[in-house]
Amino acid sequence: MNPMVPVTFEDTNVEVLARIVKATSEKFDCTMEIDFKDGNRKTEFIGDDALKAFIAEEVEDMFRRGKKQEKK
């Protein structure tokens, strides 16, 4: 009998980023469907494709602001 318990490691960074993008998308009256269950890695943007660039820019700005605050 093997006393080892099988452990599955999942990279949750992608899911966290997808949820940040989803929250930002909602500010632009868009949304994202996210399915990270059972090993799936599915995201689907729902909204005006022309707004994707603005959403991406806002998410990038969030991380830039965080880096500037770390340097202080």
Residue pairs with C-beta under 8 A, 6 or more apart in sequence:
14 36
14 41
15 34
15 36
17 59
18 32
18 34
18 36
18 43
19 34
20 59
20 62
21 32
21 43
21 55
21 56
21 59
22 31
22 32
22 34
24 55
24 58
24 59
24 62
25 31
25 32
25 45
25 47
25 51
25 55
27 58
28 47
28 48
28 51
28 54
28 55
29 47
30 45
30 46
30 47
30 48
30 51
30 55
31 46
31 47
32 43
32 44
32 45
32 46
33 42
33 43
33 44
33 46
34 42
34 43
35 42
35 43
36 42
45 52
